[in-house]
Amino acid sequence: MAVDLSLISVTLYHLCPILIVFGTLGNLINIRIFLTKELRQHSCSMYFIFESAASLLYVWLIITIRYFAEVYQMSFFVYTTQSCGFYYYSAYAIRQLCSSLYVLVSVDRYFSSSSNVRFRQFSEVKTTRYTIPIVILTAFLMYLYLPAYYKLSRTPSGTFVCSIPDSAINQFTLMFFTTLTVILTTLLLLVFNVLTLKNIRRHRHQLHVTTNNLSLHRRRDRQMIKIMLYQTFLYLCLCLPQLLVGTYASFITPLTITIAFFAKLFLFVSFLNYVCRCFVNTTVAPMYRHALFKLLNRWWKKLFCDSTLIERYFLVQQHQQRTQFTQTRINPTKRIFSATSGVQVRTIVE
């Protein structure tokens, strides 16, 4: 049984190079697309950019080192006590940073969808100049104590293990990390997502005449909200099991083979959270998909001497779909009578 679980664990980690390649490409594409002129006008794009940069750092630093440690038993971080502490410090801080940025995206979309003008002022790009540095500093300062407690120890088999010898400090770290990145983050994400959906539902019941530019901006806002909701769901599904199992394992001495297997399994599953966001965004948001095709079309033309393959088969088709969608939104109108004055009001169908 122990051999089977160990074999499954090693087999899973053989897939890490695929995660590294797709994670690198996906996060770089994410950064490039959210930096486009159309999307960088939204404050939440800045949060997505920094979240993608943090995920890219996690892929290169944490997943790559873990791959060599699990498959080839080459632990680059166990050569010295300093490198051992730095590895785990980086892992905790980067994951804390990503979860904090998810919360900022949710808060930003809540402010953006609010009917209160003062609240909407917080959803501006200039606000991110203060919130992002504060979150980065906080995430890396909270775990600054970790390198001092991680030590190298030799197992009976002769291999070195990087861990915290003090069980109380180890349990405190895992409980502290789980409370912030699971309990608190989950509560904040759920609260602000529900409030955002409530704001959107309230807007749908309001009568208003919308210009084309305002309608376009509002559609982009709603697609940003859609991206946020799907990424929140993805974060909870992929990261929650690993954090709960890791916390539970800290209270078990010695660690059983089954618990160790599930800890490694869910750690691998959590890696997907930092890899597949670009592909989720492409699936759920037409504006993101259109920006991706434009980017691919530009690269395709440079590589294949102005070939218009992507432009003919994807961009033109998307343009026709967007034109038809715009016509159905502008031409059909509802005639709604005011309940108070009886005055007829023409409103564009949202």
C-alpha positions in Angstrom: 0.0 0.0 0.0 2.8 2.4 0.9 4.7 1.6 -2.3 1.5 2.2 -4.4 0.8 5.6 -2.8 4.4 6.6 -3.2 4.4 5.5 -6.9 1.2 7.5 -7.6 2.7 10.5 -5.9 5.9 10.4 -8.0 3.9 9.7 -11.2 1.8 12.8 -10.6 4.8 15.0 -10.1 6.2 13.8 -13.4 3.5 16.1 -14.9 5.1 19.2 -13.4 7.1 20.1 -16.5 3.7 20.4 -18.3 2.4 22.7 -15.6 5.6 24.8 -15.7 5.3 25.3 -19.5 1.6 26.1 -19.5 1.9 28.1 -16.3 4.7 30.3 -17.8 2.8 30.8 -21.1 -0.5 31.4 -19.4 0.7 33.9 -16.9 2.8 35.8 -19.5 -0.3 36.0 -21.8 -2.4 37.1 -18.9 0.0 40.0 -18.1 0.2 41.0 -21.8 -3.6 41.0 -22.3 -4.4 42.9 -19.2 -1.9 45.5 -20.2 -3.8 46.2 -23.5 -5.2 49.7 -23.9 -8.8 48.5 -23.6 -8.3 46.5 -20.3 -5.7 48.5 -18.4 -8.3 51.3 -17.9 -10.0 49.0 -15.4 -8.5 49.0 -11.9 -9.1 45.3 -11.4 -6.8 44.6 -14.4 -3.9 45.9 -12.3 -4.7 43.4 -9.6 -4.9 40.6 -12.2 -1.5 41.7 -13.6 0.3 41.5 -10.3 -1.5 38.3 -9.4 -0.3 36.8 -12.7 3.2 38.0 -11.9 3.1 36.4 -8.5 1.7 33.2 -10.0 4.6 33.2 -12.5 7.1 33.5 -9.7 5.4 30.7 -7.9 5.6 28.5 -11.0 9.3 29.2 -11.5 10.4 29.0 -7.9 8.1 26.7 -6.0 6.8 24.2 -8.6 10.1 23.8 -10.3 12.0 23.1 -7.1 9.3 20.7 -5.9 9.4 18.8 -9.1 13.1 18.1 -8.8 12.7 17.2 -5.1 9.8 14.7 -5.6 11.0 13.1 -8.9 14.8 13.2 -8.7 15.3 13.7 -5.0 17.3 16.8 -5.8 16.3 19.3 -3.1 18.0 22.5 -4.0 16.7 24.2 -0.9 18.3 21.7 1.6 21.9 22.6 1.0 22.0 25.3 3.6 19.7 26.4 6.4 19.4 29.8 4.7 18.1 28.4 1.4 15.8 26.0 3.3 14.2 28.9 5.2 14.1 31.2 2.1 12.2 28.5 0.1 9.4 28.1 2.5 9.3 31.8 3.3 8.8 32.5 -0.4 6.1 29.8 -0.7 4.1 31.2 2.1 4.5 34.8 1.2 3.6 34.3 -2.5 0.5 32.3 -1.8 -0.6 34.9 0.8 0.0 37.6 -1.8 -2.1 35.8 -4.4 -5.0 35.2 -2.0 -4.9 38.9 -0.9 -5.0 40.1 -4.5 -8.1 37.9 -5.1 -9.8 39.7 -2.2 -8.8 43.1 -3.6 -10.3 42.1 -7.0 -13.6 41.2 -5.2 -13.6 44.5 -3.3 -12.8 46.5 -6.4 -15.7 44.9 -8.4 -18.1 45.6 -5.5 -17.1 49.3 -5.5 -17.3 49.3 -9.3 -20.8 47.9 -9.4 -22.1 50.2 -6.6 -24.7 52.9 -7.3 -22.9 55.1 -4.8 -20.6 57.6 -6.5 -18.2 57.7 -3.6 -17.8 54.0 -3.6 -17.2 53.9 -7.4 -14.3 56.4 -6.9 -12.4 53.7 -5.0 -12.6 51.5 -8.2 -10.0 53.6 -10.1 -6.5 52.8 -11.4 -5.0 55.4 -9.1 -6.2 53.5 -6.1 -4.1 50.5 -7.0 -1.0 52.6 -6.7 -1.5 52.4 -2.9 -3.3 49.1 -2.4 -1.0 46.9 -4.3 2.3 48.0 -2.6 0.6 47.8 0.8 -0.6 44.2 0.1 2.9 43.1 -1.2 4.7 44.5 1.8 2.2 43.0 4.2 2.4 39.5 2.6 6.1 39.4 2.8 6.4 41.0 6.3 3.9 38.6 7.9 6.2 35.6 7.4 9.5 37.2 7.9 10.0 35.1 11.1 10.0 31.8 9.2 13.6 31.6 8.0 14.8 31.8 11.6 12.8 28.6 12.6 13.4 26.3 9.6 16.3 23.9 10.2 18.0 21.1 8.3 17.8 17.7 10.0 19.1 14.3 8.9 16.7 11.3 8.7 17.7 7.7 9.7 18.0 7.0 5.9 20.7 9.7 5.6 18.6 12.3 3.7 18.2 15.9 4.8 14.8 17.3 5.6 13.9 21.0 5.9 11.3 21.6 8.6 10.5 23.5 11.8 11.6 21.3 14.8 9.4 23.2 17.2 5.9 21.6 16.8 4.2 24.6 18.4 5.7 27.0 16.0 4.9 24.7 13.1 1.3 24.4 14.2 1.0 28.1 14.7 2.4 28.9 11.2 0.0 26.5 9.5 -3.0 27.7 11.6 -2.1 31.3 10.9 -1.7 30.7 7.2 -4.9 28.7 6.9 -6.9 31.2 8.9 -5.7 34.0 6.5 -5.7 32.3 3.2 -8.7 29.9 3.7 -11.1 31.1 6.4 -10.7 34.9 6.2 -10.1 34.9 2.4 -13.1 32.6 1.7 -15.4 34.7 3.9 -14.3 38.0 2.3 -14.6 36.5 -1.2 -18.1 35.2 -0.5 -19.3 38.4 1.1 -18.1 40.8 -1.6 -19.1 38.4 -4.4 -22.7 38.3 -3.0 -22.7 42.0 -2.6 -21.5 42.5 -6.1 -24.2 40.2 -7.6 -26.7 42.1 -5.5 -25.6 45.4 -7.0 -25.8 44.0 -10.5 -29.3 42.7 -9.9 -30.3 46.1 -8.6 -29.0 47.8 -11.7 -31.1 45.6 -13.9 -34.3 46.9 -12.3 -33.3 50.5 -12.8 -34.6 52.5 -15.8 -31.9 54.3 -17.7 -30.9 55.3 -21.2 -27.4 54.1 -22.0 -25.0 55.5 -24.6 -22.9 53.1 -26.7 -19.6 54.0 -24.9 -21.2 53.6 -21.5 -22.8 50.3 -22.5 -19.4 49.0 -23.8 -17.7 50.0 -20.5 -20.5 48.3 -18.5 -20.2 45.1 -20.5 -16.4 45.1 -19.8 -17.1 45.6 -16.2 -19.5 42.7 -16.1 -17.1 40.4 -17.8 -14.4 41.4 -15.3 -16.9 40.4 -12.6 -17.5 37.1 -14.4 -13.7 36.5 -14.4 -13.5 37.3 -10.7 -16.4 34.9 -9.9 -14.9 32.0 -11.8 -11.4 32.6 -10.4 -12.8 32.7 -6.9 -14.5 29.4 -7.4 -11.3 27.9 -8.9 -9.2 29.2 -5.9 -11.6 27.6 -3.4 -11.7 24.2 -5.2 -8.0 23.9 -5.8 -6.4 25.4 -2.8 -8.8 24.7 0.1 -8.2 20.9 0.3 -4.4 21.2 0.5 -4.5 23.8 3.2 -7.0 21.9 5.3 -5.0 18.6 5.0 -1.7 20.4 5.7 -3.2 21.9 8.9 -4.6 18.6 10.0 -1.2 16.9 9.3 0.6 19.3 11.7 -1.3 17.8 14.6 -0.4 14.2 13.8 2.9 12.8 15.1 4.2 10.7 13.5 2.7 11.4 10.1 0.9 8.5 8.6 1.6 7.3 5.0 -2.0 8.0 3.9 -2.0 11.6 5.3 1.4 12.2 3.7 0.1 11.0 0.4 -3.0 13.2 0.5 -0.8 16.2 1.5 1.4 15.7 -1.6 -1.7 15.0 -3.8 -3.5 18.1 -2.8 -0.3 20.2 -3.0 0.0 19.1 -6.6 -3.7 20.0 -7.2 -3.1 23.4 -5.7 -0.4 24.0 -8.4 -3.2 24.1 -11.0 -4.5 27.4 -9.4 -1.3 29.2 -10.6 -1.4 27.6 -14.1 -4.8 27.6 -15.6 -6.2 31.1 -15.0 -5.4 32.2 -18.6 -7.4 29.3 -20.0 -10.3 30.0 -17.6 -10.4 33.7 -18.6 -10.3 32.7 -22.3 -13.3 30.5 -21.8 -15.6 32.8 -19.7 -14.8 36.3 -21.1 -15.4 37.3 -24.7 -13.4 40.5 -24.4 -10.4 38.5 -23.0 -10.8 36.0 -25.9 -10.9 38.8 -28.5 -7.8 40.4 -27.0 -6.0 37.0 -27.1 -6.9 36.4 -30.7 -5.7 39.9 -31.6 -2.4 39.2 -29.8 -2.0 35.8 -31.5 -2.8 37.4 -34.9 -0.1 40.0 -34.4 2.5 37.3 -33.5 1.3 35.1 -36.4 1.8 37.8 -38.9 5.3 38.4 -37.7 6.2 34.7 -37.9 4.5 33.9 -41.2 5.0 36.9 -43.3 1.7 38.7 -42.8 -0.5 35.6 -42.9 -4.1 36.4 -42.1 -5.2 32.9 -41.1 -6.2 33.9 -37.5 -7.7 37.2 -38.7 -9.9 35.5 -41.3 -11.1 32.6 -39.2 -11.4 34.1 -35.7 -11.3 37.9 -35.5 -13.8 38.4 -38.4 -16.2 35.9 -37.0 -16.0 37.5 -33.5 -16.5 40.9 -35.1 -19.7 39.7 -36.8 -21.0 38.2 -33.5 -20.3 41.4 -31.7 -22.1 43.5 -34.4 -25.2 41.3 -34.2 -25.1 41.4 -30.4 -24.9 45.2 -30.5 -27.8 45.5 -33.0 -30.0 43.3 -30.8 -29.2 45.6 -27.8 -29.7 48.9 -29.6 -32.7 48.4 -32.0 -35.2 46.5 -29.9 -36.7 48.7 -27.2 -39.1 48.3 -24.4 -42.0 50.7 -23.8 -42.2 51.0 -20.0 -44.8 53.1 -18.3 -43.8 54.9 -15.1 -45.9 53.7 -12.2 -46.0 57.2 -10.7 -46.4 59.6 -13.5 -47.7 57.4 -16.4 -45.0 58.9 -18.7 -43.8 56.6 -21.4 -40.0 55.9 -21.2 -37.9 54.2 -23.9 -35.0 52.2 -22.6 -32.4 50.1 -24.2 -32.8 46.4 -23.3 -29.9 45.4 -21.1 
